[in-house]
Amino acid sequence: MTIRYPNGNAYQAPTADKGPRFPSTYTNYGKRGMTLEEELNESNTYYATNGVAVVHKKPTPIKIVKVDYPKRSAAVIKEAYFSTASTTDYNGVYHGRYLDFDAKETRNKSSFPLKNFHQHQIDHMRACTAQGGICFAIIKFVARQEVYLYRGTDLYEFWDAQLTGGRKSIPYAEIAANGILIPAELQLPVPYLKAVDHLL
């Protein structure tokens, strides 16, 4: 029997290839498809396992409204909502110092839109900064494949300026100049604690 494609051409089974599986120009992009959150979670697991720091992603507070119990050993949440506004994404301890930070991604090449933050997050970071905590944002420019640590104090200035008619974004050039670039390493997708060392 002959199998044909929709255009009428006959299907030809591929022949065994004895050559190399990939051409010599093959590039391994590794974990390029990972989200910033996944990269940070993997980095935090590495830090905790090796006794470097204890940093966790904060759970999102959810209020459960309706639950179905199809059987005694299983429950299915049917309806829930966010009970309170979340603060930042991550917090923990490093070298005896409290860390509090948020992780944001943008596909914009030329700037980071401030709408990615919310007022309650900025308020929370300011309060932590006032108590001596180290607060910052980790910003990933997806199209550039670049990740930066951007100090909370610098972020607050742009946030306040937009509320009084200033620009609604932080220019990439500003973040590249005053942020701290975080290049990936073999076992650490986002080795951000090296950047935090500059803030200690």
C-alpha positions as CSV (number, residue, x, y, z in Angstrom):
1,M,0.0,0.0,0.0
2,T,1.3,3.5,-0.8
3,I,0.8,6.3,1.7
4,R,0.4,9.7,0.2
5,Y,0.6,13.2,1.6
6,P,-2.5,15.5,1.0
7,N,-0.6,17.0,-2.0
8,G,-0.5,13.6,-3.7
9,N,3.2,13.0,-3.2
10,A,4.1,9.5,-2.0
11,Y,5.5,9.1,1.5
12,Q,9.2,7.9,1.6
13,A,10.4,6.3,4.8
14,P,13.6,8.0,6.1
15,T,16.8,6.1,5.5
16,A,19.1,5.3,8.3
17,D,21.6,8.1,8.9
18,K,25.1,7.0,9.9
19,G,26.4,10.5,10.1
20,P,26.4,12.9,13.1
21,R,23.0,13.6,14.6
22,F,23.5,17.4,14.6
23,P,25.5,19.5,12.1
24,S,28.8,20.9,13.3
25,T,27.1,24.3,13.8
26,Y,24.6,23.0,16.3
27,T,24.1,25.3,19.3
28,N,22.8,24.0,22.6
29,Y,20.5,26.7,23.9
30,G,20.1,24.8,27.2
31,K,17.4,26.3,29.4
32,R,16.8,29.4,27.4
33,G,13.0,28.7,27.4
34,M,12.8,28.8,31.2
35,T,10.9,31.7,32.8
36,L,12.7,33.9,35.2
37,E,10.7,32.4,38.1
38,E,11.8,28.9,37.2
39,E,15.4,30.1,36.9
40,L,15.3,31.8,40.3
41,N,13.7,28.8,41.9
42,E,16.4,26.5,40.6
43,S,19.1,29.0,41.7
44,N,17.5,29.2,45.2
45,T,17.4,25.4,45.5
46,Y,21.2,25.4,44.7
47,Y,21.8,28.1,47.3
48,A,19.9,26.2,50.0
49,T,21.4,22.8,49.2
50,N,24.9,24.3,49.4
51,G,24.2,26.3,52.6
52,V,24.8,29.7,50.8
53,A,21.4,31.3,51.6
54,V,17.8,30.5,52.4
55,V,15.5,32.3,50.0
56,H,12.0,31.2,49.1
57,K,9.2,32.2,46.8
58,K,6.3,33.5,48.8
59,P,3.1,31.6,48.4
60,T,0.2,33.6,46.9
61,P,-2.5,34.0,49.5
62,I,-5.7,32.3,48.2
63,K,-9.1,32.0,49.9
64,I,-10.9,28.8,48.9
65,V,-14.6,29.2,48.4
66,K,-15.8,25.9,46.9
67,V,-14.4,22.4,47.2
68,D,-15.7,19.2,45.7
69,Y,-15.0,15.8,47.2
70,P,-15.3,13.2,44.4
71,K,-13.9,10.6,46.8
72,R,-12.7,10.6,50.4
73,S,-9.0,10.7,49.5
74,A,-9.2,13.6,47.0
75,A,-10.5,17.1,47.0
76,V,-10.9,19.4,44.0
77,I,-10.9,23.2,44.4
78,K,-13.7,24.6,42.3
79,E,-13.6,28.2,43.2
80,A,-11.0,30.4,44.9
81,Y,-9.8,34.0,44.8
82,F,-6.8,36.0,45.9
83,S,-7.6,37.0,49.5
84,T,-5.0,39.8,49.9
85,A,-2.8,41.8,47.6
86,S,0.6,40.0,47.3
87,T,3.8,41.8,48.3
88,T,7.0,40.7,46.5
89,D,7.9,37.4,45.0
90,Y,10.9,36.3,47.2
91,N,12.4,36.8,50.6
92,G,15.0,35.2,52.7
93,V,18.3,35.5,54.6
94,Y,21.9,35.8,53.2
95,H,24.9,36.5,55.3
96,G,22.6,37.5,58.2
97,R,20.8,40.1,56.1
98,Y,17.2,40.1,55.1
99,L,16.5,40.0,51.3
100,D,13.2,41.0,49.7
101,F,12.8,41.2,46.0
102,D,10.5,40.9,43.0
103,A,11.2,39.2,39.7
104,K,9.9,40.7,36.5
105,E,10.3,39.9,32.8
106,T,9.8,42.1,29.8
107,R,10.0,41.6,26.0
108,N,10.5,45.3,25.5
109,K,14.1,45.9,24.3
110,S,14.3,49.6,25.0
111,S,12.7,50.0,28.5
112,F,11.1,48.3,31.5
113,P,7.4,49.3,31.9
114,L,6.6,50.4,35.5
115,K,3.1,49.0,35.1
116,N,4.7,45.6,35.9
117,F,4.8,46.8,39.5
118,H,1.9,47.7,41.9
119,Q,1.8,50.4,44.5
120,H,1.5,47.9,47.4
121,Q,4.7,46.1,46.2
122,I,6.6,49.4,46.2
123,D,5.2,50.3,49.6
124,H,6.2,46.9,51.0
125,M,9.8,47.2,49.6
126,R,10.1,50.7,51.1
127,A,9.0,49.5,54.5
128,C,11.6,46.6,54.3
129,T,14.3,49.1,53.2
130,A,13.5,51.3,56.2
131,Q,14.1,48.4,58.5
132,G,17.5,47.7,57.0
133,G,16.4,45.0,54.6
134,I,18.1,44.7,51.1
135,C,15.4,45.3,48.5
136,F,15.7,45.1,44.8
137,A,14.1,43.9,41.5
138,I,15.5,41.2,39.3
139,I,14.6,42.3,35.7
140,K,14.9,40.0,32.7
141,F,15.0,41.5,29.2
142,V,13.8,38.4,27.4
143,A,14.6,39.5,23.9
144,R,18.2,40.5,25.0
145,Q,18.6,37.4,27.2
146,E,19.9,39.7,29.9
147,V,19.1,39.7,33.6
148,Y,19.8,42.6,36.0
149,L,19.6,43.3,39.7
150,Y,18.1,46.8,40.0
151,R,18.3,48.5,43.4
152,G,15.1,49.3,45.2
153,T,16.2,52.8,45.9
154,D,16.6,53.5,42.2
155,L,13.3,51.9,41.4
156,Y,11.5,54.1,44.0
157,E,12.8,57.2,42.2
158,F,11.3,56.2,38.9
159,W,8.1,55.1,40.6
160,D,7.7,58.4,42.3
161,A,8.5,60.4,39.2
162,Q,5.8,58.7,37.1
163,L,3.2,59.6,39.7
164,T,4.0,63.3,39.1
165,G,4.0,63.2,35.3
166,G,7.4,61.5,34.7
167,R,7.9,58.6,32.2
168,K,6.1,55.4,32.7
169,S,9.1,53.2,32.2
170,I,12.7,52.8,33.1
171,P,15.0,53.1,30.1
172,Y,17.1,50.0,29.3
173,A,20.2,52.2,29.2
174,E,19.5,53.3,32.8
175,I,19.2,49.7,34.0
176,A,22.3,48.6,32.0
177,A,24.3,51.5,33.5
178,N,23.2,51.4,37.1
179,G,21.9,47.9,37.5
180,I,24.1,44.9,38.0
181,L,24.3,42.4,35.1
182,I,23.8,38.8,36.2
183,P,25.3,36.4,33.7
184,A,24.2,32.8,33.9
185,E,26.6,30.1,35.2
186,L,26.7,26.4,34.6
187,Q,24.7,25.3,37.7
188,L,23.1,28.7,38.4
189,P,20.7,30.1,35.8
190,V,20.5,33.4,37.8
191,P,23.5,33.7,40.3
192,Y,22.0,36.9,41.8
193,L,23.8,36.6,45.1
194,K,27.0,37.7,43.4
195,A,25.1,40.9,42.5
196,V,23.8,41.2,46.1
197,D,27.4,41.1,47.3
198,H,27.8,44.6,45.8
199,L,24.9,45.9,48.0
200,L,26.3,44.5,51.3
